[in-house]
Amino acid sequence: GCNRRNKELETEVLNWIFACIGEPVPAGEFDDILKNGVVLCNLMNKLSPGSVKKIQPKGTNFQLMENIQRFQAAAKAYGLPQEEIFQTADLFEKRNIPQVALSLYALGRITQKHPEWNGPQLGPKMADKNERQFTEEQLRAHEGQLNLQMGYNKGASQSGHGGFGNTRHM
C-alpha cells in the first residue's frame, strides 16, 4: 500500500533529532532507535526544556509506550497539530513508520515558529524573518486595543444575576 518508507526522509529526521540532542546518530534502523520513546522524550526536552518530566530508559512495553505518549503530549503542547502526531502503535508496533517520519519532520519545521530555539531546524524556511517581526508588532498593537475593549465590557455583564440558585425545588 502507501506505507512505503522514505529512507532519505528517515535519515534527515534522525540526523536532525541527534543534532538537537547533541549526540552522534547511533547505528541501527530508524524505527529501532526511536521505538522506546526515550530519544523522542530527550528531543522534546531540548526543544522545550522540562516538557517531559519522566522518561523510562528501560521497562515493560507499557512503560516504554508511556514514553511515546509523553512525547506526543509534549509535541502537541509545542504546536504540532493533533492530526500530524503519529499514533503510539505506528512506532511501537511499527505499523506506520512513514507516518512517524512525517510527524517528526513536521515537528522539525515547527521549531521555526519558536524564536527561542536556535538549534538545527528541518525543512525549507517557513517565512521571511522581517515579515514575521512586522506581523508580530501589528498583532501586539491589536491585542492592546482588544484588551481595552474587554475591560470596558467586563463590569456590565456580571450584574443582574443575583437571584440564581437560592430557591431550591424539592
C-alpha positions as CSV (number, residue, x, y, z in Angstrom):
1,G,0.0,0.0,0.0
2,C,1.1,3.6,0.6
3,N,3.2,2.5,3.5
4,R,6.5,2.9,1.6
5,R,9.3,4.1,3.7
6,N,11.3,7.0,2.6
7,K,14.9,6.3,3.7
8,E,16.1,9.8,2.8
9,L,13.4,11.4,5.0
10,E,14.2,9.0,7.8
11,T,17.9,9.8,7.7
12,E,17.2,13.5,7.6
13,V,14.9,13.3,10.6
14,L,17.3,11.1,12.6
15,N,20.2,13.5,11.8
16,W,18.1,16.4,12.9
17,I,17.0,14.7,16.2
18,F,20.5,13.8,17.2
19,A,21.9,17.2,16.2
20,C,19.3,18.7,18.5
21,I,20.2,16.4,21.3
22,G,23.9,16.9,20.7
23,E,24.8,13.2,20.3
24,P,26.1,11.2,17.3
25,V,23.4,9.2,15.5
26,P,23.6,5.6,16.7
27,A,23.9,2.7,14.4
28,G,20.7,0.9,13.6
29,E,17.3,1.3,12.0
30,F,15.2,4.4,12.3
31,D,12.3,2.6,14.0
32,D,14.5,0.6,16.4
33,I,16.4,3.8,17.5
34,L,13.1,5.6,18.2
35,K,10.9,2.7,19.3
36,N,11.2,3.0,23.1
37,G,10.4,6.7,23.0
38,V,13.5,7.7,25.1
39,V,15.2,9.6,22.2
40,L,11.9,11.4,21.4
41,C,11.5,12.5,25.0
42,N,15.1,13.7,25.1
43,L,14.3,15.6,21.9
44,M,11.3,17.3,23.4
45,N,13.2,18.3,26.5
46,K,15.8,20.0,24.2
47,L,13.1,21.8,22.1
48,S,11.1,22.7,25.2
49,P,13.0,22.2,28.4
50,G,11.1,20.3,31.1
51,S,8.3,19.4,28.8
52,V,8.7,15.7,29.5
53,K,9.1,15.2,33.3
54,K,9.7,11.4,33.4
55,I,11.5,9.1,31.0
56,Q,11.8,5.4,31.4
57,P,15.0,4.3,29.8
58,K,14.1,0.6,30.3
59,G,11.0,-1.2,31.3
60,T,7.9,-3.1,30.3
61,N,6.3,-2.4,26.9
62,F,3.7,-0.5,28.8
63,Q,6.3,1.8,30.4
64,L,8.1,2.4,27.1
65,M,4.8,3.2,25.4
66,E,4.2,5.8,28.1
67,N,7.5,7.5,26.9
68,I,5.9,7.8,23.4
69,Q,2.7,9.2,24.9
70,R,4.7,11.8,26.9
71,F,6.4,12.7,23.7
72,Q,3.1,13.1,21.9
73,A,1.7,15.3,24.6
74,A,4.8,17.5,24.6
75,A,4.9,17.8,20.8
76,K,1.2,18.8,20.8
77,A,1.9,21.4,23.5
78,Y,4.9,22.7,21.4
79,G,2.5,23.3,18.5
80,L,2.4,20.1,16.4
81,P,-1.2,19.7,15.3
82,Q,-3.0,16.6,16.7
83,E,-3.7,15.2,13.2
84,E,0.1,15.3,12.4
85,I,1.1,13.3,15.5
86,F,1.7,9.6,14.8
87,Q,-0.1,7.0,16.9
88,T,1.8,5.0,19.6
89,A,1.3,1.8,17.6
90,D,2.7,3.4,14.4
91,L,6.1,3.5,16.1
92,F,6.0,0.9,18.9
93,E,4.4,-1.9,16.8
94,K,6.0,-0.5,13.6
95,R,2.6,-0.2,12.0
96,N,3.2,3.0,10.1
97,I,6.9,4.1,10.3
98,P,6.4,6.6,7.3
99,Q,3.8,8.5,9.5
100,V,6.4,8.6,12.3
101,A,9.0,10.1,10.0
102,L,6.5,12.7,8.6
103,S,5.3,13.6,12.1
104,L,8.9,14.3,13.2
105,Y,9.6,16.2,10.1
106,A,6.6,18.4,10.8
107,L,7.9,18.9,14.4
108,G,11.3,19.9,12.9
109,R,9.6,22.6,10.8
110,I,7.6,23.9,13.8
111,T,10.9,24.8,15.6
112,Q,11.0,27.7,13.1
113,K,8.0,29.2,14.8
114,H,9.9,29.2,18.1
115,P,12.3,32.2,18.2
116,E,13.8,30.9,21.4
117,W,15.1,27.8,19.5
118,N,18.4,28.4,17.9
119,G,19.3,24.8,17.3
120,P,19.0,22.9,14.0
121,Q,15.7,23.1,12.1
122,L,14.2,20.9,9.4
123,G,12.7,21.7,6.1
124,P,12.5,24.9,3.9
125,K,12.3,28.1,5.8
126,M,8.7,28.9,6.5
127,A,8.6,32.7,6.3
128,D,10.9,35.6,6.0
129,K,12.2,36.9,9.3
130,N,11.4,40.6,8.6
131,E,7.9,39.7,7.5
132,R,7.3,37.9,10.8
133,Q,8.6,40.6,13.1
134,F,6.4,43.1,11.3
135,T,3.2,41.0,11.8
136,E,4.1,40.3,15.4
137,E,4.3,44.1,16.1
138,Q,0.9,44.5,14.4
139,L,-0.5,41.7,16.4
140,R,0.7,43.3,19.6
141,A,-0.8,46.6,18.8
142,H,-4.1,44.8,18.0
143,E,-4.0,42.9,21.3
144,G,-3.6,46.2,23.2
145,Q,-6.8,47.5,21.6
146,L,-8.7,44.3,22.3
147,N,-7.7,44.3,26.0
148,L,-9.1,47.9,26.4
149,Q,-12.5,46.9,24.9
150,M,-12.6,43.8,27.1
151,G,-12.0,46.0,30.1
152,Y,-15.0,48.2,29.3
153,N,-17.4,45.4,28.9
154,K,-16.4,43.4,31.9
155,G,-18.4,45.2,34.5
156,A,-21.6,45.4,32.6
157,S,-22.3,41.7,32.0
158,Q,-21.8,40.4,35.6
159,S,-24.5,42.3,37.4
160,G,-28.1,41.2,37.3
161,H,-27.6,37.6,38.2
162,G,-28.4,37.9,41.9
163,G,-31.3,35.5,42.3
164,F,-29.8,32.3,40.8
165,G,-29.5,29.2,42.8
166,N,-31.2,30.5,46.0
167,T,-34.5,28.8,45.7
168,R,-34.5,25.0,45.8
169,H,-37.3,23.0,44.3
170,M,-37.9,19.7,46.0
